[in-house]
Amino acid sequence: MSDGTTPDPTPEPEAAGERYQAGMRVRREVLGDDHVDRAVAGTTEFTRPFQEYITHAAWGSVWTREGLDRRTRSCLTLAVLTALRSHGEIAMHVRAAIGNGLTPAEISEILLHTGVYAGVPAANEAFAIAQRTLSEMGEI
């Protein structure tokens, strides 16, 4: 009920559940309120299912698990994003890695190590993005 008397034709999304709420909390803690607020503000009816999915699945189901700490999850995320050449995600996760306690030197080691297994071109671009991001953050 939207006004208390008229049934709301929009069903309550599954995303309103506990896992979604936990995912949104972790997403905000890792990526920052500004980033998440921009993503939420940019959500359209077309993109809403995807935003709900990543909040629920990635952040609420995986990042909330106890098996790995956030530092380790950041290491893995940077390595996988580099290997997949997901350049649009690397800067965001460099910032998250710093917030999760990694140092610029550790980020450099992750990218160097990934370059051996994922290829020099992938690591080269990741290094450029990471350097630019760390510089903008005043970390290097």
N, CA, C and O of each residue as an XYZ file, in Angstrom:
560
protein
N       0.836     -1.172      0.000
C       0.000      0.000      0.000
C       0.884      1.239      0.000
O       1.694      1.445      0.904
N       0.714      2.049     -1.020
C       1.569      3.224     -1.120
C       1.069      4.362     -0.246
O       1.876      5.103      0.315
N      -0.250      4.520     -0.115
C      -0.773      5.609      0.711
C      -1.538      5.080      1.927
O      -2.172      5.848      2.650
N      -1.475      3.786      2.143
C      -2.150      3.189      3.279
C      -3.532      2.663      2.942
O      -4.100      1.901      3.725
N      -4.100      3.051      1.784
C      -5.438      2.590      1.431
C      -5.496      1.945      0.059
O      -6.333      1.074     -0.179
N      -4.625      2.356     -0.843
C      -4.640      1.837     -2.207
C      -3.525      0.830     -2.382
O      -2.376      1.119     -2.051
N      -3.844     -0.362     -2.904
C      -2.761     -1.330     -3.118
C      -1.732     -0.782     -4.100
O      -2.081     -0.200     -5.127
N      -0.454     -0.979     -3.768
C       0.636     -0.563     -4.640
C       0.787     -1.627     -5.717
O       0.995     -2.795     -5.390
N       0.685     -1.253     -7.015
C       0.791     -2.254     -8.074
C       2.196     -2.812     -8.244
O       2.371     -3.832     -8.911
N       3.203     -2.167     -7.657
C       4.571     -2.639     -7.766
C       4.854     -3.587     -6.617
O       4.836     -3.170     -5.459
N       5.117     -4.861     -6.912
C       5.401     -5.784     -5.820
C       6.708     -5.432     -5.132
O       7.623     -4.884     -5.748
N       6.783     -5.744     -3.880
C       8.017     -5.534     -3.123
C       9.101     -6.416     -3.740
O       8.916     -7.631     -3.811
N      10.221     -5.854     -4.186
C      11.249     -6.690     -4.816
C      11.899     -7.611     -3.794
O      11.986     -7.282     -2.611
N      12.347     -8.752     -4.257
C      13.071     -9.690     -3.406
C      14.286     -8.995     -2.818
O      14.770     -9.359     -1.746
N      14.773     -7.988     -3.534
C      15.971     -7.277     -3.116
C      15.822     -6.604     -1.764
O      16.827     -6.215     -1.170
N      14.609     -6.451     -1.257
C      14.409     -5.790      0.028
C      14.756     -6.707      1.192
O      14.682     -6.289      2.347
N      15.133     -7.949      0.909
C      15.438     -8.922      1.954
C      16.726     -8.632      2.693
O      17.455     -7.687      2.390
N      16.979     -9.481      3.674
C      18.165     -9.321      4.522
C      19.466     -9.388      3.731
O      20.391     -8.621      3.996
N      19.546    -10.291      2.770
C      20.786    -10.438      2.003
C      21.064     -9.172      1.195
O      22.210     -8.733      1.093
N      20.018     -8.591      0.628
C      20.185     -7.342     -0.122
C      20.667     -6.241      0.821
O      21.586     -5.494      0.487
N      20.050     -6.142      1.991
C      20.432     -5.107      2.952
C      21.880     -5.290      3.402
O      22.631     -4.319      3.502
N      22.271     -6.538      3.672
C      23.665     -6.812      4.043
C      24.592     -6.462      2.887
O      25.667     -5.901      3.096
N      24.174     -6.795      1.666
C      24.973     -6.468      0.488
C      25.139     -4.976      0.304
O      26.228     -4.505     -0.026
N      24.074     -4.233      0.512
C      24.161     -2.779      0.370
C      25.081     -2.191      1.439
O      25.827     -1.251      1.163
N      25.034     -2.735      2.656
C      25.904     -2.252      3.728
C      27.368     -2.496      3.353
O      28.192     -1.588      3.464
N      27.700     -3.715      2.911
C      29.084     -4.040      2.551
C      29.506     -3.250      1.315
O      30.630     -2.752      1.253
N      28.627     -3.135      0.346
C      28.928     -2.366     -0.868
C      29.309     -0.935     -0.505
O      30.272     -0.387     -1.043
N      28.552     -0.333      0.406
C      28.854      1.034      0.847
C      30.166      1.092      1.624
O      30.951      2.024      1.447
N      30.408      0.102      2.483
C      31.646      0.086      3.269
C      32.868     -0.066      2.371
O      33.898      0.559      2.621
N      32.768     -0.882      1.336
C      33.917     -1.158      0.474
C      34.104     -0.079     -0.587
O      35.223      0.387     -0.805
N      33.024      0.319     -1.244
C      33.125      1.264     -2.366
C      32.893      2.716     -1.973
O      33.270      3.624     -2.714
N      32.289      2.944     -0.835
C      32.012      4.299     -0.380
C      30.606      4.751     -0.752
O      30.054      4.359     -1.780
N      30.052      5.580      0.108
C      28.686      6.082     -0.112
C      28.558      6.859     -1.410
O      27.567      6.712     -2.125
N      29.551      7.689     -1.726
C      29.454      8.502     -2.946
C      29.296      7.628     -4.186
O      28.439      7.891     -5.029
N      30.117      6.594     -4.296
C      30.037      5.709     -5.459
C      28.679      5.004     -5.514
O      28.028      4.975     -6.558
N      28.265      4.443     -4.392
C      27.005      3.698     -4.370
C      25.830      4.638     -4.615
O      24.889      4.278     -5.322
N      25.873      5.832     -4.042
C      24.788      6.798     -4.279
C      24.685      7.145     -5.764
O      23.580      7.269     -6.292
N      25.828      7.304     -6.446
C      25.806      7.579     -7.890
C      25.210      6.404     -8.656
O      24.409      6.595     -9.571
N      25.598      5.198     -8.285
C      25.065      4.012     -8.961
C      23.566      3.893     -8.751
O      22.826      3.596     -9.688
N      23.119      4.123     -7.535
C      21.682      4.033     -7.231
C      20.924      5.138     -7.960
O      19.853      4.896     -8.518
N      21.476      6.346     -7.956
C      20.805      7.471     -8.623
C      20.712      7.241    -10.130
O      19.771      7.706    -10.772
N      21.672      6.535    -10.687
C      21.675      6.274    -12.127
C      20.865      5.048    -12.532
O      20.792      4.709    -13.713
N      20.266      4.393    -11.566
C      19.493      3.181    -11.859
C      18.210      3.540    -12.590
O      17.490      4.465    -12.213
N      17.945      2.785    -13.643
C      16.713      2.943    -14.418
C      15.919      1.649    -14.318
O      16.395      0.662    -13.757
N      14.737      1.657    -14.850
C      13.953      0.417    -14.871
C      14.714     -0.667    -15.626
O      14.635     -1.844    -15.276
N      15.449     -0.272    -16.659
C      16.228     -1.219    -17.451
C      17.377     -1.821    -16.643
O      17.633     -3.022    -16.733
N      18.079     -0.987    -15.847
C      19.251     -1.456    -15.109
C      18.932     -1.947    -13.698
O      19.781     -2.565    -13.055
N      17.720     -1.681    -13.209
C      17.358     -2.065    -11.840
C      17.607     -3.555    -11.551
O      18.176     -3.868    -10.505
N      17.209     -4.481    -12.428
C      17.463     -5.889    -12.112
C      18.953     -6.201    -11.926
O      19.315     -7.019    -11.080
N      19.809     -5.553    -12.714
C      21.239     -5.793    -12.584
C      21.767     -5.211    -11.278
O      22.537     -5.869    -10.579
N      21.366     -3.987    -10.938
C      21.798     -3.383     -9.676
C      21.359     -4.231     -8.483
O      22.126     -4.420     -7.539
N      20.149     -4.733     -8.520
C      19.655     -5.594     -7.443
C      20.459     -6.892     -7.398
O      20.807     -7.382     -6.323
N      20.749     -7.439     -8.575
C      21.511     -8.683     -8.649
C      22.904     -8.528     -8.046
O      23.303     -9.343     -7.214
N      23.660     -7.490     -8.451
C      25.023     -7.364     -7.929
C      25.021     -7.067     -6.435
O      25.902     -7.526     -5.708
N      24.035     -6.298     -5.973
C      23.967     -6.014     -4.538
C      23.655     -7.296     -3.774
O      24.253     -7.563     -2.732
N      22.739     -8.072     -4.281
C      22.337     -9.310     -3.628
C      23.407    -10.393     -3.769
O      23.832    -10.978     -2.773
N      23.839    -10.659     -4.986
C      24.736    -11.793     -5.236
C      26.195    -11.502     -4.876
O      26.795    -12.209     -4.066
N      26.759    -10.456     -5.484
C      28.179    -10.174     -5.239
C      28.412     -9.670     -3.820
O      29.228    -10.219     -3.080
N      27.692     -8.625     -3.454
C      27.943     -7.984     -2.168
C      27.254     -8.692     -1.009
O      27.833     -8.798      0.072
N      26.028     -9.180     -1.210
C      25.287     -9.810     -0.122
C      25.566    -11.285      0.070
O      25.433    -11.802      1.179
N      25.956    -11.977     -1.006
C      26.199    -13.420     -0.896
C      27.675    -13.776     -0.817
O      28.029    -14.764     -0.174
N      28.551    -12.998     -1.457
C      29.967    -13.364     -1.498
C      30.812    -12.487     -0.582
O      31.547    -13.006      0.257
N      30.720    -11.155     -0.730
C      31.563    -10.267      0.075
C      31.220    -10.341      1.568
O      32.027     -9.911      2.392
N      30.073    -10.861      1.933
C      29.692    -10.975      3.343
C      30.156    -12.283      3.969
O      30.038    -12.455      5.182
N      30.677    -13.203      3.173
C      31.105    -14.502      3.704
C      32.321    -14.336      4.615
O      33.109    -13.403      4.456
N      32.459    -15.249      5.564
C      33.551    -15.192      6.529
C      34.837    -15.861      6.049
O      35.882    -15.674      6.673
N      34.799    -16.627      4.970
C      35.951    -17.420      4.551
C      37.193    -16.643      4.170
O      38.301    -17.164      4.299
N      37.044    -15.409      3.701
C      38.173    -14.545      3.342
C      37.923    -13.159      3.915
O      36.785    -12.694      3.969
N      38.995    -12.506      4.340
C      38.822    -11.129      4.799
C      38.745    -10.186      3.592
O      39.002    -10.590      2.458
N      38.395     -8.958      3.849
C      38.218     -7.993      2.755
C      39.524     -7.672      2.037
O      39.511     -7.417      0.833
N      40.636     -7.680      2.738
C      41.929     -7.448      2.076
C      42.157     -8.511      1.006
O      42.534     -8.200     -0.124
N      41.926     -9.764      1.375
C      42.134    -10.866      0.443
C      41.147    -10.779     -0.708
O      41.512    -11.014     -1.860
N      39.907    -10.444     -0.409
C      38.912    -10.300     -1.479
C      39.328     -9.179     -2.439
O      39.141     -9.304     -3.649
N      39.886     -8.096     -1.915
C      40.370     -7.017     -2.778
C      41.526     -7.491     -3.647
O      41.587     -7.153     -4.829
N      42.441     -8.266     -3.082
C      43.555     -8.822     -3.872
C      43.023     -9.652     -5.030
O      43.438     -9.476     -6.176
N      42.112    -10.543     -4.726
C      41.542    -11.411     -5.759
C      40.789    -10.599     -6.805
O      40.898    -10.860     -8.003
N      40.037     -9.628     -6.352
C      39.250     -8.819     -7.277
C      40.157     -8.071     -8.242
O      39.896     -8.049     -9.445
N      41.213     -7.462     -7.733
C      42.144     -6.748     -8.610
C      42.797     -7.696     -9.609
O      42.958     -7.348    -10.779
N      43.173     -8.884     -9.160
C      43.807     -9.852    -10.060
C      42.838    -10.293    -11.153
O      43.203    -10.346    -12.327
N      41.621    -10.604    -10.770
C      40.640    -11.068    -11.763
C      40.255     -9.948    -12.719
O      40.153    -10.178    -13.924
N      40.042     -8.757    -12.212
C      39.697     -7.634    -13.092
C      40.827     -7.364    -14.083
O      40.577     -7.063    -15.250
N      42.061     -7.471    -13.616
C      43.209     -7.290    -14.506
C      43.228     -8.390    -15.570
O      43.389     -8.110    -16.758
N      43.066     -9.625    -15.141
C      43.097    -10.754    -16.072
C      41.994    -10.654    -17.121
O      42.201    -10.999    -18.285
N      40.828    -10.184    -16.706
C      39.701    -10.059    -17.632
C      39.730     -8.754    -18.430
O      38.885     -8.514    -19.293
N      40.726     -7.919    -18.117
C      40.842     -6.600    -18.763
C      39.578     -5.763    -18.569
O      39.094     -5.096    -19.483
N      39.074     -5.826    -17.356
C      37.881     -5.061    -16.980
C      38.310     -3.681    -16.514
O      38.171     -3.327    -15.343
N      38.835     -2.913    -17.456
C      39.447     -1.624    -17.144
C      38.502     -0.657    -16.452
O      38.939      0.144    -15.626
N      37.237     -0.717    -16.767
C      36.275      0.202    -16.160
C      36.038     -0.042    -14.680
O      35.471      0.812    -13.998
N      36.456     -1.183    -14.174
C      36.241     -1.531    -12.768
C      37.500     -1.388    -11.910
O      37.413     -1.370    -10.682
N      38.658     -1.288    -12.543
C      39.913     -1.342    -11.788
C      40.077     -0.152    -10.856
O      40.425     -0.347     -9.691
N      39.847      1.054    -11.310
C      40.038      2.229    -10.444
C      39.173      2.133     -9.192
O      39.637      2.401     -8.084
N      37.916      1.750     -9.376
C      36.995      1.620     -8.243
C      37.550      0.611     -7.233
O      37.473      0.837     -6.025
N      38.101     -0.489     -7.718
C      38.585     -1.516     -6.804
C      39.981     -1.226     -6.274
O      40.373     -1.797     -5.256
N      40.745     -0.356     -6.930
C      41.987      0.140     -6.323
C      41.621      0.978     -5.105
O      42.221      0.825     -4.041
N      40.635      1.867     -5.259
C      40.177      2.670     -4.116
C      39.688      1.765     -2.989
O      40.019      1.979     -1.823
N      38.899      0.755     -3.345
C      38.384     -0.185     -2.345
C      39.525     -0.926     -1.663
O      39.483     -1.149     -0.453
N      40.552     -1.313     -2.434
C      41.683     -2.038     -1.857
C      42.402     -1.183     -0.815
O      42.775     -1.679      0.248
N      42.594      0.092     -1.118
C      43.208      1.002     -0.138
C      42.329      1.061      1.109
O      42.828      0.982      2.232
N      41.038      1.200      0.910
C      40.106      1.226      2.044
C      40.092     -0.074      2.834
O      39.792     -0.077      4.028
N      40.415     -1.175      2.169
C      40.453     -2.472      2.840
C      41.834     -2.792      3.405
O      42.090     -3.920      3.826
N      42.724     -1.795      3.412
C      43.999     -1.943      4.095
C      45.201     -2.308      3.253
O      46.289     -2.494      3.798
N      45.045     -2.419      1.930
C      46.207     -2.700      1.102
C      47.015     -1.427      0.898
O      46.472     -0.323      0.932
N      48.294     -1.588      0.690
C      49.163     -0.453      0.408
C      49.380     -0.360     -1.100
O      49.145     -1.331     -1.819
N      49.825      0.796     -1.583
C      50.177      0.883     -2.999
C      51.204     -0.172     -3.415
O      51.115     -0.723     -4.512
N      52.171     -0.454     -2.551
C      53.182     -1.464     -2.875
C      52.541     -2.851     -3.034
O      52.927     -3.616     -3.917
N      51.576     -3.165     -2.188
C      50.892     -4.457     -2.305
C      50.055     -4.525     -3.583
O      50.001     -5.563     -4.242
N      49.410     -3.422     -3.926
C      48.640     -3.375     -5.172
C      49.568     -3.587     -6.359
O      49.228     -4.317     -7.291
N      50.729     -2.960     -6.334
C      51.719     -3.143     -7.393
C      52.122     -4.616     -7.502
O      52.217     -5.147     -8.608
N      52.356     -5.272     -6.378
C      52.736     -6.687     -6.385
C      51.620     -7.561     -6.947
O      51.888     -8.517     -7.675
N      50.378     -7.241     -6.618
C      49.237     -7.998     -7.153
C      49.203     -7.878     -8.669
O      49.027     -8.874     -9.370
N      49.371     -6.665     -9.173
C      49.326     -6.452    -10.622
C      50.517     -7.109    -11.316
O      50.368     -7.687    -12.393
N      51.685     -7.022    -10.707
C      52.876     -7.664    -11.272
C      52.680     -9.182    -11.333
O      52.956     -9.813    -12.353
N      52.210     -9.745    -10.248
C      51.979    -11.188    -10.193
C      50.924    -11.606    -11.220
O      51.070    -12.631    -11.885
N      49.884    -10.822    -11.342
C      48.825    -11.127    -12.304
C      49.354    -11.067    -13.727
O      48.939    -11.855    -14.577
N      50.260    -10.144    -13.992
C      50.835    -10.019    -15.328
C      51.523    -11.287    -15.798
O      51.501    -11.600    -16.989
N      52.139    -12.027    -14.871
C      52.808    -13.271    -15.231
C      51.793    -14.279    -15.762
O      52.076    -15.001    -16.717
N      50.627    -14.328    -15.154
C      49.638    -15.350    -15.495
C      48.571    -14.869    -16.467
O      47.998    -15.675    -17.201
N      48.295    -13.567    -16.485
C      47.230    -13.036    -17.341
C      47.768    -12.282    -18.543
O      47.017    -11.975    -19.468
N      49.053    -11.981    -18.543
C      49.651    -11.297    -19.674
C      50.100     -9.888    -19.352
O      49.462     -9.159    -18.592
N      51.209     -9.533    -19.950
C      51.800     -8.209    -19.749
C      50.872     -7.088    -20.213
O      50.748     -6.096    -19.495
N      50.209     -7.184    -21.374
C      49.331     -6.085    -21.784
C      48.199     -5.813    -20.777
O      47.849     -4.661    -20.521
N      47.645     -6.873    -20.223
C      46.576     -6.692    -19.234
C      47.111     -5.991    -17.994
O      46.484     -5.065    -17.479
N      48.263     -6.428    -17.517
C      48.864     -5.815    -16.331
C      49.331     -4.397    -16.614
O      49.229     -3.528    -15.747
N      49.840     -4.151    -17.814
C      50.302     -2.815    -18.183
C      49.165     -1.802    -18.063
O      49.347     -0.728    -17.489
N      48.009     -2.137    -18.596
C      46.858     -1.226    -18.511
C      46.384     -1.086    -17.069
O      46.013      0.007    -16.641
N      46.394     -2.183    -16.320
C      45.981     -2.123    -14.916
C      46.939     -1.243    -14.110
O      46.505     -0.476    -13.250
N      48.241     -1.355    -14.387
C      49.214     -0.486    -13.707
C      48.934      0.984    -14.007
O      48.988      1.822    -13.107
N      48.640      1.296    -15.248
C      48.367      2.696    -15.618
C      47.137      3.217    -14.882
O      47.143      4.334    -14.364
N      46.105      2.421    -14.838
C      44.872      2.825    -14.143
C      45.130      2.953    -12.646
O      44.707      3.928    -12.025
N      45.820      1.977    -12.066
C      46.100      2.008    -10.633
C      46.974      3.205    -10.268
O      46.725      3.878     -9.268
N      47.997      3.471    -11.080
C      48.870      4.611    -10.792
C      48.098      5.923    -10.829
O      48.262      6.774     -9.955
N      47.263      6.080    -11.835
C      46.457      7.298    -11.946
C      45.515      7.427    -10.739
O      45.372      8.508    -10.168
N      44.886      6.331    -10.367
C      43.934      6.343     -9.253
C      44.645      6.620     -7.928
O      44.185      7.449     -7.143
N      45.741      5.948     -7.678
C      46.488      6.161     -6.442
C      47.032      7.587     -6.352
O      47.074      8.178     -5.273
N      47.442      8.125     -7.487
C      47.910      9.501     -7.521
C      46.767     10.466     -7.184
O      46.946     11.400     -6.402
N      45.607     10.235     -7.774
C      44.427     11.072     -7.479
C      44.048     10.999     -6.013
O      43.554     11.973     -5.445
N      44.278      9.843     -5.397
C      43.950      9.660     -3.986
C      45.028     10.217     -3.065
O      44.838     10.276     -1.850
N      46.163     10.626     -3.641
C      47.267     11.121     -2.832
C      48.025     10.004     -2.137
O      48.713     10.242     -1.144
N      47.904      8.790     -2.650
C      48.575      7.635     -2.037
C      50.003      7.464     -2.562
O      50.846      6.860     -1.898
N      50.266      7.998     -3.755
C      51.636      7.939     -4.300
C      51.957      9.287     -4.914
O      53.054      9.483     -5.437
